[in-house]
Amino acid sequence: MVRGKVEMKRIENATSRQVSFSKRRVGLRKKAYELSVLCDVEVALIIFSQKGKLYEFSSSNIRQIIQRYHERSKEARSNNNNDSGQYREHLKHETILMEKKIELLEVSQRKLLGQGLESCSMRELNEIDCQLEKSLKHIRTRKHIHLLQENAILLDKCGLKPNMIPSPPPALARQKEIGSGSNNTQNCMVETDLFIGLSATRCS
């Protein structure tokens, strides 16, 4: 017959509770003995009944086992305290380093914004200039990519492909060329000659 799962709570019936205590106490003592023999370990078992009666089992001298337990537990607590102290020191050190990094970043940010440049050397000013140039280059690149993406979206909405973009009308193209030519020759001097008659009789 399969035993049902026992619910882990206090047995209310006193008689049933005493019977269960006796059976499980004997079974626990048996398991402790088997563990000590099969695994060659020291085992100490101490049980106090509800009425305060002592039941004990040990694979060797129980007092020596208890003394050994107290020594080892004291060492473990001491090691835990040392580990906790070292961990606190480590956190304190990390906090100091982080504060210094934040301070340096704040100073660098103020310099990039043009503040506090009076104390900067020429080398520092050159470094700031290079950083700003790199930032502007990165911004322009991102802006160009963003514009290309928006242009592609608009072309897709219009049902066009990049190679299907209509060229400007000829008249508008000529106007652009004329305007470009006039801009290019705006500062140039043009020399003209006026003469009457055939080219062979041209007067200088």
GROMACS elastic network, one bead per residue, 0.5 to 0.9 nm:
[ bonds ]
;  ai    aj funct       b0    kb
    3     6     6  0.85542   500
    6     9     6  0.87336   500
    7    10     6  0.89193   500
    8    11     6  0.88595   500
    9    12     6  0.88796   500
   10    17     6  0.80901   500
   11    14     6  0.73359   500
   11    16     6  0.70456   500
   11    17     6  0.54018   500
   11    20     6  0.88013   500
   12    15     6  0.89431   500
   12    16     6  0.80017   500
   12    17     6  0.71040   500
   13    16     6  0.54001   500
   13    17     6  0.60061   500
   13    18     6  0.86989   500
   14    18     6  0.61754   500
   14    19     6  0.86673   500
   15    18     6  0.52008   500
   15    19     6  0.62599   500
   15    20     6  0.86146   500
   16    19     6  0.51289   500
   16    20     6  0.60725   500
   16    21     6  0.85045   500
   17    20     6  0.51723   500
   17    21     6  0.61141   500
   17    22     6  0.87283   500
   18    21     6  0.50164   500
   18    22     6  0.62463   500
   18    23     6  0.86953   500
   19    22     6  0.52796   500
   19    23     6  0.63001   500
   19    24     6  0.86329   500
   20    23     6  0.52517   500
   20    24     6  0.60093   500
   20    25     6  0.83020   500
   21    24     6  0.53344   500
   21    25     6  0.58049   500
   21    26     6  0.85160   500
   21    49     6  0.83287   500
   22    25     6  0.52040   500
   22    26     6  0.63044   500
   22    27     6  0.86533   500
   23    26     6  0.53997   500
   23    27     6  0.62582   500
   23    28     6  0.86595   500
   24    28     6  0.58856   500
   24    29     6  0.84597   500
   25    28     6  0.51006   500
   25    29     6  0.61934   500
   25    30     6  0.86041   500
   25    47     6  0.82559   500
   25    55     6  0.86484   500
   26    29     6  0.51729   500
   26    30     6  0.62294   500
   26    31     6  0.87403   500
   27    30     6  0.50576   500
   27    31     6  0.62510   500
   27    32     6  0.86789   500
   28    31     6  0.50949   500
   28    32     6  0.61865   500
   28    33     6  0.86632   500
   28    45     6  0.87816   500
   29    32     6  0.50888   500
   29    33     6  0.62510   500
   29    34     6  0.86788   500
   29    45     6  0.74904   500
   29    56     6  0.83778   500
   29    57     6  0.67730   500
   30    33     6  0.51671   500
   30    34     6  0.62261   500
   30    35     6  0.86379   500
   31    34     6  0.50607   500
   31    35     6  0.60957   500
   31    36     6  0.86668   500
   32    35     6  0.51244   500
   32    36     6  0.63012   500
   32    37     6  0.87813   500
   32    43     6  0.65855   500
   32    44     6  0.79309   500
   32    45     6  0.74483   500
   32    57     6  0.79934   500
   32    58     6  0.83036   500
   32    59     6  0.84167   500
   33    36     6  0.52285   500
   33    37     6  0.63196   500
   33    38     6  0.85853   500
   33    43     6  0.77427   500
   33    57     6  0.82207   500
   33    58     6  0.80587   500
   33    59     6  0.69914   500
   34    37     6  0.52429   500
   34    38     6  0.58547   500
   34    39     6  0.81415   500
   35    38     6  0.54039   500
   35    39     6  0.57027   500
   35    40     6  0.74952   500
   35    41     6  0.72160   500
   35    42     6  0.87662   500
   35    43     6  0.77567   500
   36    39     6  0.56597   500
   36    40     6  0.51805   500
   36    42     6  0.59021   500
   36    43     6  0.59674   500
   36    58     6  0.88569   500
   36    59     6  0.63231   500
   37    40     6  0.52169   500
   37    41     6  0.72223   500
   37    59     6  0.83728   500
   38    41     6  0.82314   500
   41    59     6  0.79938   500
   42    58     6  0.74817   500
   42    59     6  0.56658   500
   42    60     6  0.68143   500
   42    65     6  0.75233   500
   43    57     6  0.78832   500
   43    58     6  0.54904   500
   43    59     6  0.53917   500
   43    60     6  0.76895   500
   43    62     6  0.85460   500
   43    65     6  0.79064   500
   44    56     6  0.74819   500
   44    57     6  0.57399   500
   44    59     6  0.65932   500
   44    60     6  0.80373   500
   44    61     6  0.87535   500
   44    62     6  0.62314   500
   44    65     6  0.68823   500
   44    66     6  0.79131   500
   45    55     6  0.80502   500
   45    56     6  0.53003   500
   45    58     6  0.60755   500
   45    62     6  0.86241   500
   46    54     6  0.72589   500
   46    55     6  0.59547   500
   46    57     6  0.66347   500
   46    58     6  0.85992   500
   47    52     6  0.89762   500
   47    53     6  0.80457   500
   47    54     6  0.58049   500
   47    56     6  0.60351   500
   47    57     6  0.88888   500
   48    51     6  0.77113   500
   48    52     6  0.52766   500
   48    53     6  0.53279   500
   48    55     6  0.62054   500
   48    56     6  0.85972   500
   49    52     6  0.50013   500
   49    53     6  0.50937   500
   49    54     6  0.66217   500
   49    55     6  0.77858   500
   50    53     6  0.74268   500
   56    62     6  0.86819   500
   57    60     6  0.88647   500
   57    62     6  0.77530   500
   58    61     6  0.66329   500
   58    62     6  0.54855   500
   58    65     6  0.82736   500
   59    62     6  0.77090   500
   60    63     6  0.88677   500
   60    64     6  0.80838   500
   60    65     6  0.76124   500
   61    64     6  0.54814   500
   61    65     6  0.64538   500
   61    66     6  0.88511   500
   62    65     6  0.50270   500
   62    66     6  0.61629   500
   62    67     6  0.85979   500
   63    66     6  0.50762   500
   63    67     6  0.61082   500
   63    68     6  0.85010   500
   64    67     6  0.50169   500
   64    68     6  0.60384   500
   64    69     6  0.84672   500
   65    68     6  0.50455   500
   65    69     6  0.61065   500
   65    70     6  0.87400   500
   66    70     6  0.63053   500
   66    71     6  0.87531   500
   67    70     6  0.51745   500
   67    71     6  0.63511   500
   67    72     6  0.87032   500
   68    71     6  0.51719   500
   68    72     6  0.61631   500
   68    73     6  0.84821   500
   69    72     6  0.52341   500
   69    73     6  0.59625   500
   69    74     6  0.84396   500
   70    73     6  0.51910   500
   70    74     6  0.60503   500
   70    75     6  0.86466   500
   71    74     6  0.51723   500
   71    75     6  0.63149   500
   71    76     6  0.86879   500
   72    75     6  0.50622   500
   72    76     6  0.61293   500
   72    77     6  0.86545   500
   73    77     6  0.61939   500
   73    78     6  0.85790   500
   74    77     6  0.52025   500
   74    78     6  0.62078   500
   74    79     6  0.86465   500
   75    78     6  0.50250   500
   75    79     6  0.60914   500
   75    80     6  0.85103   500
   76    79     6  0.50951   500
   76    80     6  0.61026   500
   76    81     6  0.86011   500
   77    80     6  0.50348   500
   77    81     6  0.61914   500
   77    82     6  0.86581   500
   78    81     6  0.51076   500
   78    82     6  0.62361   500
   78    83     6  0.85921   500
   79    82     6  0.50164   500
   79    83     6  0.60254   500
   79    84     6  0.84511   500
   80    83     6  0.50266   500
   80    84     6  0.60449   500
   80    85     6  0.85582   500
   81    84     6  0.50333   500
   81    85     6  0.61659   500
   81    86     6  0.86407   500
   82    85     6  0.50610   500
   82    86     6  0.61648   500
   82    87     6  0.84828   500
   83    86     6  0.51230   500
   83    87     6  0.60219   500
   83    88     6  0.85706   500
   84    87     6  0.50233   500
   84    88     6  0.61679   500
   84    89     6  0.86590   500
   85    88     6  0.51204   500
   85    89     6  0.62674   500
   85    90     6  0.86139   500
   86    89     6  0.50583   500
   86    90     6  0.61155   500
   86    91     6  0.86448   500
   87    91     6  0.62242   500
   87    92     6  0.85961   500
   88    91     6  0.50900   500
   88    92     6  0.61360   500
   88    93     6  0.86241   500
   89    93     6  0.61571   500
   89    94     6  0.85845   500
   90    93     6  0.51358   500
   90    94     6  0.61735   500
   90    95     6  0.85871   500
   91    94     6  0.50402   500
   91    95     6  0.60783   500
   91    96     6  0.86990   500
   92    95     6  0.50889   500
   92    96     6  0.63845   500
   92    97     6  0.88174   500
   93    96     6  0.52248   500
   93    97     6  0.63750   500
   93    98     6  0.86664   500
   94    97     6  0.51462   500
   94    98     6  0.60999   500
   94    99     6  0.86286   500
   95    98     6  0.50710   500
   95    99     6  0.61734   500
   95   100     6  0.87222   500
   96    99     6  0.51619   500
   96   100     6  0.63727   500
   96   101     6  0.87608   500
   97   100     6  0.51786   500
   97   101     6  0.62722   500
   97   102     6  0.86909   500
   98   101     6  0.50668   500
   98   102     6  0.61673   500
   98   103     6  0.85999   500
   99   102     6  0.51120   500
   99   103     6  0.61842   500
   99   104     6  0.87237   500
  100   103     6  0.50601   500
  100   104     6  0.62494   500
  100   105     6  0.86365   500
  101   104     6  0.51580   500
  101   105     6  0.61791   500
  101   106     6  0.86241   500
  102   105     6  0.50797   500
  102   106     6  0.61531   500
  102   107     6  0.86774   500
  103   106     6  0.51266   500
  103   107     6  0.62809   500
  103   108     6  0.86548   500
  104   107     6  0.51250   500
  104   108     6  0.61368   500
  104   109     6  0.85402   500
  105   108     6  0.50299   500
  105   109     6  0.60282   500
  105   110     6  0.86181   500
  106   109     6  0.50406   500
  106   110     6  0.62400   500
  106   111     6  0.87061   500
  107   110     6  0.52022   500
  107   111     6  0.63403   500
  107   112     6  0.87564   500
  107   115     6  0.89477   500
  107   116     6  0.83625   500
  108   111     6  0.51463   500
  108   112     6  0.62410   500
  108   113     6  0.86943   500
  108   128     6  0.87566   500
  109   112     6  0.51122   500
  109   113     6  0.63226   500
  109   114     6  0.87919   500
  109   115     6  0.86469   500
  110   113     6  0.50646   500
  110   114     6  0.64227   500
  110   115     6  0.51039   500
  110   116     6  0.68134   500
  110   117     6  0.87475   500
  111   116     6  0.59296   500
  111   117     6  0.61053   500
  111   120     6  0.89237   500
  111   128     6  0.75279   500
  112   115     6  0.73183   500
  112   128     6  0.65337   500
  112   129     6  0.86228   500
  112   131     6  0.82456   500
  112   132     6  0.73211   500
  113   116     6  0.89872   500
  114   117     6  0.64350   500
  115   118     6  0.83360   500
  116   119     6  0.67159   500
  116   120     6  0.78223   500
  117   120     6  0.52198   500
  117   121     6  0.85617   500
  117   125     6  0.78125   500
  118   121     6  0.83784   500
  120   123     6  0.79130   500
  120   124     6  0.56986   500
  120   125     6  0.63036   500
  121   124     6  0.51795   500
  121   125     6  0.62349   500
  121   126     6  0.86595   500
  122   125     6  0.50163   500
  122   126     6  0.61507   500
  122   127     6  0.86335   500
  123   126     6  0.50940   500
  123   127     6  0.62554   500
  123   128     6  0.86902   500
  124   127     6  0.50321   500
  124   128     6  0.62032   500
  124   129     6  0.85458   500
  125   128     6  0.50700   500
  125   129     6  0.60884   500
  125   130     6  0.86306   500
  126   130     6  0.61801   500
  126   131     6  0.86096   500
  127   130     6  0.50964   500
  127   131     6  0.62047   500
  127   132     6  0.86571   500
  128   131     6  0.50474   500
  128   132     6  0.61944   500
  128   133     6  0.86123   500
  129   132     6  0.51644   500
  129   133     6  0.61941   500
  129   134     6  0.86706   500
  130   133     6  0.50408   500
  130   134     6  0.61659   500
  130   135     6  0.85459   500
  131   134     6  0.51385   500
  131   135     6  0.61366   500
  131   136     6  0.86280   500
  132   136     6  0.60858   500
  132   137     6  0.85087   500
  133   136     6  0.51251   500
  133   137     6  0.61129   500
  133   138     6  0.85725   500
  134   137     6  0.50779   500
  134   138     6  0.61476   500
  134   139     6  0.85755   500
  135   138     6  0.50968   500
  135   139     6  0.61064   500
  135   140     6  0.86090   500
  136   140     6  0.60768   500
  136   141     6  0.84937   500
  137   140     6  0.51843   500
  137   141     6  0.61414   500
  137   142     6  0.86394   500
  138   141     6  0.51030   500
  138   142     6  0.61919   500
  138   143     6  0.85252   500
  139   142     6  0.51578   500
  139   143     6  0.60351   500
  139   144     6  0.85476   500
  140   144     6  0.60287   500
  140   145     6  0.85628   500
  141   144     6  0.51082   500
  141   145     6  0.62145   500
  141   146     6  0.85526   500
  142   145     6  0.51150   500
  142   146     6  0.60685   500
  142   147     6  0.85970   500
  143   146     6  0.50309   500
  143   147     6  0.61493   500
  143   148     6  0.86125   500
  144   147     6  0.51249   500
  144   148     6  0.62005   500
  144   149     6  0.86567   500
  145   148     6  0.50847   500
  145   149     6  0.62146   500
  145   150     6  0.86784   500
  146   149     6  0.51154   500
  146   150     6  0.62408   500
  146   151     6  0.85701   500
  147   150     6  0.50721   500
  147   151     6  0.60126   500
  147   152     6  0.85302   500
  148   151     6  0.50025   500
  148   152     6  0.61087   500
  148   153     6  0.86239   500
  149   152     6  0.51075   500
  149   153     6  0.62694   500
  149   154     6  0.87263   500
  150   153     6  0.50644   500
  150   154     6  0.62380   500
  150   155     6  0.86298   500
  151   154     6  0.51211   500
  151   155     6  0.61383   500
  151   156     6  0.85400   500
  152   155     6  0.50921   500
  152   156     6  0.60901   500
  152   157     6  0.86341   500
  152   161     6  0.81743   500
  152   162     6  0.76683   500
  153   156     6  0.50753   500
  153   157     6  0.62469   500
  153   158     6  0.87250   500
  154   157     6  0.50752   500
  154   158     6  0.62925   500
  154   159     6  0.86471   500
  154   160     6  0.86345   500
  155   158     6  0.50643   500
  155   159     6  0.61285   500
  155   160     6  0.50249   500
  155   161     6  0.62760   500
  155   162     6  0.72754   500
  155   165     6  0.85798   500
  156   160     6  0.57987   500
  156   161     6  0.69801   500
  157   160     6  0.76550   500
  158   161     6  0.88612   500
  160   163     6  0.81409   500
  160   164     6  0.58857   500
  160   165     6  0.70437   500
  161   164     6  0.51016   500
  161   165     6  0.69758   500
  162   165     6  0.58685   500
  163   166     6  0.85342   500
  164   167     6  0.89592   500
  166   169     6  0.88473   500
  167   170     6  0.87434   500
  167   173     6  0.88897   500
  168   171     6  0.83294   500
  168   172     6  0.63393   500
  168   173     6  0.61843   500
  169   172     6  0.52829   500
  169   173     6  0.61499   500
  169   174     6  0.87102   500
  170   174     6  0.60615   500
  170   175     6  0.84964   500
  171   174     6  0.51241   500
  171   175     6  0.61849   500
  171   176     6  0.86533   500
  172   175     6  0.50076   500
  172   176     6  0.62404   500
  172   177     6  0.86570   500
  173   176     6  0.50797   500
  173   177     6  0.62355   500
  173   178     6  0.86237   500
  174   178     6  0.60077   500
  174   179     6  0.83732   500
  175   178     6  0.50442   500
  175   179     6  0.59583   500
  175   180     6  0.83693   500
  176   179     6  0.50233   500
  176   180     6  0.59467   500
  176   181     6  0.84132   500
  177   181     6  0.59521   500
  177   182     6  0.84625   500
  178   182     6  0.60083   500
  178   183     6  0.84547   500
  179   182     6  0.51322   500
  179   183     6  0.61733   500
  179   184     6  0.86304   500
  180   183     6  0.51171   500
  180   184     6  0.62138   500
  180   185     6  0.87295   500
  181   184     6  0.50354   500
  181   185     6  0.61820   500
  181   186     6  0.83012   500
  182   185     6  0.51809   500
  182   186     6  0.56554   500
  183   186     6  0.50996   500
  183   187     6  0.82254   500
  184   187     6  0.75214   500
  184   188     6  0.81762   500
  185   188     6  0.50760   500
  185   189     6  0.82628   500
  186   189     6  0.85667   500
  193   204     6  0.86530   500
  195   198     6  0.86351   500
  195   199     6  0.83661   500
  195   201     6  0.89760   500
  195   202     6  0.62337   500
  195   203     6  0.68494   500
  195   204     6  0.86429   500
  196   199     6  0.83591   500
  196   201     6  0.84032   500
  196   202     6  0.72625   500
  196   203     6  0.85654   500
  197   200     6  0.82383   500
  197   201     6  0.65797   500
  197   202     6  0.70694   500
  198   201     6  0.55052   500
  198   202     6  0.66566   500
  199   202     6  0.51301   500
  199   203     6  0.88791   500
  200   203     6  0.88862   500
